[in-house]
């Protein structure tokens, strides 16, 4: 009887031990699978994180390369603009230099022509008659017009291209161009009053220059033609 009880106890212990072992094995397998799954998930998250970092890094590199390219393009455009502007300035400087040389040549030519006029007979007549207070005769006026056409052929054309004027007004302008006589002496040479000359000059200032100006400015304009 005791043997039977012992056998039963032994069987119970063995059964419990077997159940415990099976439970432990099952728990171990489940634990292993859970840890393995967690490790795989962790590896996947890590890999995803790495891929995200790599993508962000690549995007950052691409963005920087894009900005660098844009800056290079802007620098290239700016350089081209500065080069074009520098070339334009050089051309302008050359043009101004040529214009200055041309003006100097024209001034020298004008001075030379005026010197030639001072050597003419009519110039001496003008100076003498202005000094003595006598008007020019018809023949002397004709002589003046002939010398003006010879030495200053474009003077009359330049004036009349702006506005027409009387013969007396033209003679007044011509005397201003070829001499440095005062308005009073020009009035004497033309047989006109001083006030008449002043009114004629004021009228021609507005017609030729489009404005009122000083007598000096008007005389300078006529001498420049």
C-alpha atoms as an extended CHARMM CRD file, in Angstrom:
* protein
*
       225  EXT
         1         1  UNK       CA              0.0000000000        0.0000000000        0.0000000000  PROA      1               0.0000000000
         2         2  UNK       CA              2.7770000000        2.3460000000        0.8910000000  PROA      2               0.0000000000
         3         3  UNK       CA              4.5730000000        1.4600000000       -2.3270000000  PROA      3               0.0000000000
         4         4  UNK       CA              1.4950000000        2.3330000000       -4.2910000000  PROA      4               0.0000000000
         5         5  UNK       CA              1.2220000000        5.6750000000       -2.5100000000  PROA      5               0.0000000000
         6         6  UNK       CA              4.8840000000        6.3620000000       -3.1720000000  PROA      6               0.0000000000
         7         7  UNK       CA              4.4400000000        5.4260000000       -6.7910000000  PROA      7               0.0000000000
         8         8  UNK       CA              1.5400000000        7.7700000000       -7.0910000000  PROA      8               0.0000000000
         9         9  UNK       CA              3.4960000000       10.5750000000       -5.4230000000  PROA      9               0.0000000000
        10        10  UNK       CA              6.4040000000        9.9120000000       -7.6570000000  PROA      10              0.0000000000
        11        11  UNK       CA              4.1320000000        9.9710000000      -10.6850000000  PROA      11              0.0000000000
        12        12  UNK       CA              2.6180000000       13.2590000000       -9.5120000000  PROA      12              0.0000000000
        13        13  UNK       CA              6.0820000000       14.7960000000       -8.9750000000  PROA      13              0.0000000000
        14        14  UNK       CA              7.2370000000       13.6200000000      -12.3520000000  PROA      14              0.0000000000
        15        15  UNK       CA              4.0650000000       14.9380000000      -13.9680000000  PROA      15              0.0000000000
        16        16  UNK       CA              4.4150000000       18.3200000000      -12.2710000000  PROA      16              0.0000000000
        17        17  UNK       CA              8.1100000000       18.4330000000      -13.1430000000  PROA      17              0.0000000000
        18        18  UNK       CA              7.3090000000       17.5570000000      -16.7600000000  PROA      18              0.0000000000
        19        19  UNK       CA              4.6150000000       20.2140000000      -16.8760000000  PROA      19              0.0000000000
        20        20  UNK       CA              7.0270000000       22.7220000000      -15.3340000000  PROA      20              0.0000000000
        21        21  UNK       CA              9.7310000000       21.8080000000      -17.8460000000  PROA      21              0.0000000000
        22        22  UNK       CA              7.2760000000       22.1030000000      -20.7330000000  PROA      22              0.0000000000
        23        23  UNK       CA              6.0620000000       25.4450000000      -19.3880000000  PROA      23              0.0000000000
        24        24  UNK       CA              9.5960000000       26.6860000000      -19.0400000000  PROA      24              0.0000000000
        25        25  UNK       CA             10.4240000000       25.4950000000      -22.5610000000  PROA      25              0.0000000000
        26        26  UNK       CA              7.2990000000       27.1380000000      -23.9790000000  PROA      26              0.0000000000
        27        27  UNK       CA              7.9950000000       30.3360000000      -22.0450000000  PROA      27              0.0000000000
        28        28  UNK       CA             11.5890000000       30.2600000000      -23.2240000000  PROA      28              0.0000000000
        29        29  UNK       CA             10.5490000000       29.7930000000      -26.8490000000  PROA      29              0.0000000000
        30        30  UNK       CA              7.9940000000       32.5910000000      -26.5900000000  PROA      30              0.0000000000
        31        31  UNK       CA             10.5330000000       34.8120000000      -24.8360000000  PROA      31              0.0000000000
        32        32  UNK       CA             13.1280000000       34.0820000000      -27.4850000000  PROA      32              0.0000000000
        33        33  UNK       CA             10.6620000000       34.8540000000      -30.2720000000  PROA      33              0.0000000000
        34        34  UNK       CA              9.6160000000       38.0690000000      -28.5410000000  PROA      34              0.0000000000
        35        35  UNK       CA             13.2270000000       39.1620000000      -28.0780000000  PROA      35              0.0000000000
        36        36  UNK       CA             14.0370000000       38.1740000000      -31.6450000000  PROA      36              0.0000000000
        37        37  UNK       CA             11.0220000000       40.1310000000      -32.9300000000  PROA      37              0.0000000000
        38        38  UNK       CA             12.0110000000       43.1030000000      -30.7630000000  PROA      38              0.0000000000
        39        39  UNK       CA             15.5630000000       42.8740000000      -32.1050000000  PROA      39              0.0000000000
        40        40  UNK       CA             14.3010000000       42.7510000000      -35.6880000000  PROA      40              0.0000000000
        41        41  UNK       CA             12.0080000000       45.7100000000      -35.0530000000  PROA      41              0.0000000000
        42        42  UNK       CA             14.8590000000       47.5790000000      -33.3960000000  PROA      42              0.0000000000
        43        43  UNK       CA             17.1110000000       46.7940000000      -36.3480000000  PROA      43              0.0000000000
        44        44  UNK       CA             14.3960000000       47.9080000000      -38.7440000000  PROA      44              0.0000000000
        45        45  UNK       CA             13.8720000000       51.1470000000      -36.8070000000  PROA      45              0.0000000000
        46        46  UNK       CA             17.6090000000       51.7260000000      -36.7280000000  PROA      46              0.0000000000
        47        47  UNK       CA             17.8800000000       51.0380000000      -40.4440000000  PROA      47              0.0000000000
        48        48  UNK       CA             14.9300000000       53.3220000000      -41.1410000000  PROA      48              0.0000000000
        49        49  UNK       CA             16.5100000000       56.0050000000      -38.9640000000  PROA      49              0.0000000000
        50        50  UNK       CA             19.7970000000       55.6140000000      -40.8200000000  PROA      50              0.0000000000
        51        51  UNK       CA             17.9980000000       55.8120000000      -44.1500000000  PROA      51              0.0000000000
        52        52  UNK       CA             16.1560000000       58.9310000000      -42.9650000000  PROA      52              0.0000000000
        53        53  UNK       CA             19.4090000000       60.5250000000      -41.8360000000  PROA      53              0.0000000000
        54        54  UNK       CA             21.0590000000       59.6230000000      -45.1380000000  PROA      54              0.0000000000
        55        55  UNK       CA             18.1020000000       61.0510000000      -47.0750000000  PROA      55              0.0000000000
        56        56  UNK       CA             18.1620000000       64.2560000000      -45.0140000000  PROA      56              0.0000000000
        57        57  UNK       CA             21.9030000000       64.4910000000      -45.4790000000  PROA      57              0.0000000000
        58        58  UNK       CA             21.5720000000       63.9660000000      -49.2310000000  PROA      58              0.0000000000
        59        59  UNK       CA             18.7370000000       66.5040000000      -49.4240000000  PROA      59              0.0000000000
        60        60  UNK       CA             20.8660000000       68.9710000000      -47.4770000000  PROA      60              0.0000000000
        61        61  UNK       CA             23.7910000000       68.3570000000      -49.8370000000  PROA      61              0.0000000000
        62        62  UNK       CA             21.5420000000       68.7530000000      -52.8840000000  PROA      62              0.0000000000
        63        63  UNK       CA             20.0760000000       71.9660000000      -51.4450000000  PROA      63              0.0000000000
        64        64  UNK       CA             23.5310000000       73.3620000000      -50.7770000000  PROA      64              0.0000000000
        65        65  UNK       CA             24.7190000000       72.3760000000      -54.2440000000  PROA      65              0.0000000000
        66        66  UNK       CA             21.6240000000       74.0710000000      -55.6910000000  PROA      66              0.0000000000
        67        67  UNK       CA             22.3350000000       77.2600000000      -53.7270000000  PROA      67              0.0000000000
        68        68  UNK       CA             25.9800000000       77.1490000000      -54.7640000000  PROA      68              0.0000000000
        69        69  UNK       CA             24.9170000000       76.7440000000      -58.3930000000  PROA      69              0.0000000000
        70        70  UNK       CA             22.4790000000       79.6590000000      -58.0690000000  PROA      70              0.0000000000
        71        71  UNK       CA             25.1910000000       81.8270000000      -56.4980000000  PROA      71              0.0000000000
        72        72  UNK       CA             27.6120000000       80.8810000000      -59.2670000000  PROA      72              0.0000000000
        73        73  UNK       CA             24.9860000000       81.8250000000      -61.8730000000  PROA      73              0.0000000000
        74        74  UNK       CA             24.3340000000       85.1440000000      -60.1150000000  PROA      74              0.0000000000
        75        75  UNK       CA             28.0570000000       85.8220000000      -59.9260000000  PROA      75              0.0000000000
        76        76  UNK       CA             28.3970000000       84.9890000000      -63.6000000000  PROA      76              0.0000000000
        77        77  UNK       CA             25.5210000000       87.3120000000      -64.5150000000  PROA      77              0.0000000000
        78        78  UNK       CA             26.9070000000       90.0500000000      -62.2480000000  PROA      78              0.0000000000
        79        79  UNK       CA             30.3530000000       89.6270000000      -63.7930000000  PROA      79              0.0000000000
        80        80  UNK       CA             28.8510000000       89.8570000000      -67.2710000000  PROA      80              0.0000000000
        81        81  UNK       CA             26.9000000000       92.9810000000      -66.3020000000  PROA      81              0.0000000000
        82        82  UNK       CA             29.9950000000       94.6090000000      -64.8090000000  PROA      82              0.0000000000
        83        83  UNK       CA             32.0270000000       93.6510000000      -67.8690000000  PROA      83              0.0000000000
        84        84  UNK       CA             29.3730000000       95.1140000000      -70.1740000000  PROA      84              0.0000000000
        85        85  UNK       CA             29.1480000000       98.2470000000      -68.0080000000  PROA      85              0.0000000000
        86        86  UNK       CA             32.9150000000       98.6110000000      -67.9750000000  PROA      86              0.0000000000
        87        87  UNK       CA             32.9810000000       98.2730000000      -71.7410000000  PROA      87              0.0000000000
        88        88  UNK       CA             30.1840000000      100.8290000000      -72.0510000000  PROA      88              0.0000000000
        89        89  UNK       CA             32.1270000000      103.2350000000      -69.8220000000  PROA      89              0.0000000000
        90        90  UNK       CA             35.2700000000      102.7240000000      -71.8850000000  PROA      90              0.0000000000
        91        91  UNK       CA             33.3330000000      103.4230000000      -75.0870000000  PROA      91              0.0000000000
        92        92  UNK       CA             31.8110000000      106.5200000000      -73.4900000000  PROA      92              0.0000000000
        93        93  UNK       CA             35.2340000000      107.7170000000      -72.3770000000  PROA      93              0.0000000000
        94        94  UNK       CA             36.5790000000      107.1470000000      -75.8730000000  PROA      94              0.0000000000
        95        95  UNK       CA             33.5980000000      108.9920000000      -77.3410000000  PROA      95              0.0000000000
        96        96  UNK       CA             34.0990000000      111.9140000000      -74.9510000000  PROA      96              0.0000000000
        97        97  UNK       CA             37.7850000000      111.9660000000      -75.7440000000  PROA      97              0.0000000000
        98        98  UNK       CA             37.0700000000      112.0390000000      -79.4680000000  PROA      98              0.0000000000
        99        99  UNK       CA             34.4450000000      114.7250000000      -78.9290000000  PROA      99              0.0000000000
       100       100  UNK       CA             36.9000000000      116.7700000000      -76.8760000000  PROA      100             0.0000000000
       101       101  UNK       CA             39.5250000000      116.4200000000      -79.5870000000  PROA      101             0.0000000000
       102       102  UNK       CA             36.9890000000      117.4100000000      -82.2170000000  PROA      102             0.0000000000
       103       103  UNK       CA             35.9000000000      120.4390000000      -80.1900000000  PROA      103             0.0000000000
       104       104  UNK       CA             39.5350000000      121.4410000000      -79.7530000000  PROA      104             0.0000000000
       105       105  UNK       CA             40.0870000000      121.0770000000      -83.4920000000  PROA      105             0.0000000000
       106       106  UNK       CA             36.9460000000      123.0590000000      -84.2540000000  PROA      106             0.0000000000
       107       107  UNK       CA             37.9680000000      125.7680000000      -81.7970000000  PROA      107             0.0000000000
       108       108  UNK       CA             41.4410000000      125.9410000000      -83.3100000000  PROA      108             0.0000000000
       109       109  UNK       CA             39.9280000000      126.1280000000      -86.8010000000  PROA      109             0.0000000000
       110       110  UNK       CA             37.4560000000      128.8020000000      -85.6620000000  PROA      110             0.0000000000
       111       111  UNK       CA             40.2600000000      130.8300000000      -84.0860000000  PROA      111             0.0000000000
       112       112  UNK       CA             42.2790000000      130.4600000000      -87.2630000000  PROA      112             0.0000000000
       113       113  UNK       CA             39.3410000000      131.6370000000      -89.4110000000  PROA      113             0.0000000000
       114       114  UNK       CA             38.7540000000      134.6300000000      -87.1340000000  PROA      114             0.0000000000
       115       115  UNK       CA             42.4440000000      135.4730000000      -87.4230000000  PROA      115             0.0000000000
       116       116  UNK       CA             42.1000000000      135.3230000000      -91.2130000000  PROA      116             0.0000000000
       117       117  UNK       CA             39.1240000000      137.7000000000      -91.0090000000  PROA      117             0.0000000000
       118       118  UNK       CA             41.1520000000      140.1220000000      -88.8940000000  PROA      118             0.0000000000
       119       119  UNK       CA             43.6510000000      140.3070000000      -91.7630000000  PROA      119             0.0000000000
       120       120  UNK       CA             40.9820000000      141.3670000000      -94.2720000000  PROA      120             0.0000000000
       121       121  UNK       CA             40.3680000000      144.9190000000      -95.4610000000  PROA      121             0.0000000000
       122       122  UNK       CA             36.7670000000      144.9570000000      -94.2440000000  PROA      122             0.0000000000
       123       123  UNK       CA             37.8970000000      144.1750000000      -90.7030000000  PROA      123             0.0000000000
       124       124  UNK       CA             40.1230000000      147.2650000000      -90.7040000000  PROA      124             0.0000000000
       125       125  UNK       CA             37.2390000000      149.3340000000      -92.1250000000  PROA      125             0.0000000000
       126       126  UNK       CA             34.8800000000      148.0830000000      -89.3960000000  PROA      126             0.0000000000
       127       127  UNK       CA             37.3330000000      148.9400000000      -86.6260000000  PROA      127             0.0000000000
       128       128  UNK       CA             38.0420000000      152.3860000000      -88.0570000000  PROA      128             0.0000000000
       129       129  UNK       CA             34.4080000000      153.3250000000      -88.6420000000  PROA      129             0.0000000000
       130       130  UNK       CA             33.3200000000      152.0020000000      -85.2440000000  PROA      130             0.0000000000
       131       131  UNK       CA             36.0610000000      154.0870000000      -83.6030000000  PROA      131             0.0000000000
       132       132  UNK       CA             35.1410000000      157.2200000000      -85.5500000000  PROA      132             0.0000000000
       133       133  UNK       CA             31.3790000000      156.7270000000      -85.1280000000  PROA      133             0.0000000000
       134       134  UNK       CA             30.4830000000      156.2990000000      -88.8060000000  PROA      134             0.0000000000
       135       135  UNK       CA             28.0600000000      153.7120000000      -90.2900000000  PROA      135             0.0000000000
       136       136  UNK       CA             29.0680000000      151.1790000000      -92.9500000000  PROA      136             0.0000000000
       137       137  UNK       CA             28.2710000000      152.1200000000      -96.5290000000  PROA      137             0.0000000000
       138       138  UNK       CA             26.3040000000      149.8540000000      -98.8530000000  PROA      138             0.0000000000
       139       139  UNK       CA             29.5310000000      148.7810000000     -100.5870000000  PROA      139             0.0000000000
       140       140  UNK       CA             31.2350000000      148.0700000000      -97.2830000000  PROA      140             0.0000000000
       141       141  UNK       CA             28.2180000000      146.0630000000      -96.1290000000  PROA      141             0.0000000000
       142       142  UNK       CA             28.3940000000      144.0440000000      -99.3530000000  PROA      142             0.0000000000
       143       143  UNK       CA             32.1260000000      143.4940000000      -98.7810000000  PROA      143             0.0000000000
       144       144  UNK       CA             31.3670000000      142.2350000000      -95.2480000000  PROA      144             0.0000000000
       145       145  UNK       CA             28.7660000000      139.7880000000      -96.5420000000  PROA      145             0.0000000000
       146       146  UNK       CA             31.1550000000      138.4460000000      -99.1970000000  PROA      146             0.0000000000
       147       147  UNK       CA             33.9570000000      137.8590000000      -96.6700000000  PROA      147             0.0000000000
       148       148  UNK       CA             31.4730000000      136.1930000000      -94.2950000000  PROA      148             0.0000000000
       149       149  UNK       CA             30.2950000000      133.8360000000      -97.0460000000  PROA      149             0.0000000000
       150       150  UNK       CA             33.9240000000      132.9880000000      -97.8230000000  PROA      150             0.0000000000
       151       151  UNK       CA             35.1850000000      132.4430000000      -94.2700000000  PROA      151             0.0000000000
       152       152  UNK       CA             31.9600000000      131.4740000000      -92.4340000000  PROA      152             0.0000000000
       153       153  UNK       CA             29.8600000000      129.7250000000      -95.1140000000  PROA      153             0.0000000000
       154       154  UNK       CA             27.6470000000      127.8520000000      -92.6250000000  PROA      154             0.0000000000
       155       155  UNK       CA             26.8920000000      130.7940000000      -90.3350000000  PROA      155             0.0000000000
       156       156  UNK       CA             23.8680000000      132.1510000000      -92.1930000000  PROA      156             0.0000000000
       157       157  UNK       CA             22.5350000000      128.6550000000      -92.8770000000  PROA      157             0.0000000000
       158       158  UNK       CA             22.8110000000      127.7730000000      -89.1670000000  PROA      158             0.0000000000
       159       159  UNK       CA             20.8990000000      130.8740000000      -88.1190000000  PROA      159             0.0000000000
       160       160  UNK       CA             18.1610000000      130.5990000000      -90.7200000000  PROA      160             0.0000000000
       161       161  UNK       CA             17.7030000000      126.8710000000      -89.9860000000  PROA      161             0.0000000000
       162       162  UNK       CA             16.4800000000      127.9850000000      -86.5480000000  PROA      162             0.0000000000
       163       163  UNK       CA             14.4720000000      131.0580000000      -87.5320000000  PROA      163             0.0000000000
       164       164  UNK       CA             14.2340000000      133.6800000000      -90.2470000000  PROA      164             0.0000000000
       165       165  UNK       CA             15.2860000000      137.2650000000      -89.6170000000  PROA      165             0.0000000000
       166       166  UNK       CA             15.6460000000      140.6070000000      -91.3780000000  PROA      166             0.0000000000
       167       167  UNK       CA             18.7890000000      141.6620000000      -93.2460000000  PROA      167             0.0000000000
       168       168  UNK       CA             19.5810000000      144.2120000000      -90.5130000000  PROA      168             0.0000000000
       169       169  UNK       CA             19.2370000000      141.5810000000      -87.7580000000  PROA      169             0.0000000000
       170       170  UNK       CA             21.5120000000      139.2260000000      -89.6800000000  PROA      170             0.0000000000
       171       171  UNK       CA             24.1480000000      141.9690000000      -90.0640000000  PROA      171             0.0000000000
       172       172  UNK       CA             23.9430000000      142.6020000000      -86.3240000000  PROA      172             0.0000000000
       173       173  UNK       CA             24.5180000000      138.8630000000      -85.6320000000  PROA      173             0.0000000000
       174       174  UNK       CA             27.3800000000      138.8000000000      -88.1330000000  PROA      174             0.0000000000
       175       175  UNK       CA             29.1210000000      141.7840000000      -86.5340000000  PROA      175             0.0000000000
       176       176  UNK       CA             28.7760000000      140.1230000000      -83.1110000000  PROA      176             0.0000000000
       177       177  UNK       CA             30.4040000000      136.9610000000      -84.4930000000  PROA      177             0.0000000000
       178       178  UNK       CA             33.3630000000      138.5890000000      -86.2440000000  PROA      178             0.0000000000
       179       179  UNK       CA             34.1680000000      141.2960000000      -83.6830000000  PROA      179             0.0000000000
       180       180  UNK       CA             34.2000000000      142.1830000000      -80.0190000000  PROA      180             0.0000000000
       181       181  UNK       CA             32.4210000000      145.4950000000      -80.4930000000  PROA      181             0.0000000000
       182       182  UNK       CA             29.9300000000      146.8150000000      -77.9370000000  PROA      182             0.0000000000
       183       183  UNK       CA             26.2390000000      147.1300000000      -78.7500000000  PROA      183             0.0000000000
       184       184  UNK       CA             26.6600000000      150.9100000000      -79.0190000000  PROA      184             0.0000000000
       185       185  UNK       CA             29.3290000000      150.6600000000      -81.7190000000  PROA      185             0.0000000000
       186       186  UNK       CA             27.3970000000      147.9660000000      -83.6000000000  PROA      186             0.0000000000
       187       187  UNK       CA             24.4010000000      150.3100000000      -83.5440000000  PROA      187             0.0000000000
       188       188  UNK       CA             26.6050000000      153.0630000000      -85.0650000000  PROA      188             0.0000000000
       189       189  UNK       CA             27.9150000000      150.7610000000      -87.8130000000  PROA      189             0.0000000000
       190       190  UNK       CA             24.3660000000      149.7440000000      -88.7580000000  PROA      190             0.0000000000
       191       191  UNK       CA             22.9780000000      153.2580000000      -88.4610000000  PROA      191             0.0000000000
       192       192  UNK       CA             20.5530000000      152.1740000000      -85.7330000000  PROA      192             0.0000000000
       193       193  UNK       CA             19.8660000000      153.3530000000      -82.2000000000  PROA      193             0.0000000000
       194       194  UNK       CA             21.3110000000      151.6300000000      -79.1470000000  PROA      194             0.0000000000
       195       195  UNK       CA             17.8250000000      150.7390000000      -77.8690000000  PROA      195             0.0000000000
       196       196  UNK       CA             16.9330000000      149.2370000000      -81.2550000000  PROA      196             0.0000000000
       197       197  UNK       CA             19.9360000000      146.8970000000      -81.0320000000  PROA      197             0.0000000000
       198       198  UNK       CA             18.9640000000      145.8780000000      -77.4870000000  PROA      198             0.0000000000
       199       199  UNK       CA             15.3880000000      145.0950000000      -78.5490000000  PROA      199             0.0000000000
       200       200  UNK       CA             16.6050000000      143.1540000000      -81.6070000000  PROA      200             0.0000000000
       201       201  UNK       CA             18.9550000000      141.0610000000      -79.4290000000  PROA      201             0.0000000000
       202       202  UNK       CA             16.2050000000      140.2920000000      -76.9000000000  PROA      202             0.0000000000
       203       203  UNK       CA             13.8860000000      139.2200000000      -79.7070000000  PROA      203             0.0000000000
       204       204  UNK       CA             16.5150000000      136.9790000000      -81.3180000000  PROA      204             0.0000000000
       205       205  UNK       CA             17.5060000000      135.4580000000      -77.9910000000  PROA      205             0.0000000000
       206       206  UNK       CA             14.0030000000      134.0550000000      -77.5680000000  PROA      206             0.0000000000
       207       207  UNK       CA             13.7530000000      132.9670000000      -81.2090000000  PROA      207             0.0000000000
       208       208  UNK       CA             17.2080000000      131.3960000000      -81.4900000000  PROA      208             0.0000000000
       209       209  UNK       CA             17.6930000000      130.0580000000      -77.9630000000  PROA      209             0.0000000000
       210       210  UNK       CA             14.0870000000      129.7460000000      -76.8300000000  PROA      210             0.0000000000
       211       211  UNK       CA             14.6970000000      131.8070000000      -73.6880000000  PROA      211             0.0000000000
       212       212  UNK       CA             15.8980000000      135.1030000000      -72.3450000000  PROA      212             0.0000000000
       213       213  UNK       CA             19.5920000000      135.1520000000      -71.5180000000  PROA      213             0.0000000000
       214       214  UNK       CA             22.4310000000      137.5510000000      -70.8740000000  PROA      214             0.0000000000
       215       215  UNK       CA             24.0440000000      139.4570000000      -73.7310000000  PROA      215             0.0000000000
       216       216  UNK       CA             27.2730000000      137.5950000000      -73.0370000000  PROA      216             0.0000000000
       217       217  UNK       CA             25.5610000000      134.2040000000      -73.4460000000  PROA      217             0.0000000000
       218       218  UNK       CA             23.9220000000      135.3290000000      -76.6840000000  PROA      218             0.0000000000
       219       219  UNK       CA             27.2120000000      136.6460000000      -78.0840000000  PROA      219             0.0000000000
       220       220  UNK       CA             28.9470000000      133.3620000000      -77.1220000000  PROA      220             0.0000000000
       221       221  UNK       CA             26.2520000000      131.3880000000      -78.9290000000  PROA      221             0.0000000000
       222       222  UNK       CA             26.7140000000      133.3920000000      -82.1460000000  PROA      222             0.0000000000
       223       223  UNK       CA             30.4990000000      133.0620000000      -82.0260000000  PROA      223             0.0000000000
       224       224  UNK       CA             30.1590000000      129.2870000000      -81.6540000000  PROA      224             0.0000000000
       225       225  UNK       CA             28.2810000000      128.8970000000      -84.9650000000  PROA      225             0.0000000000
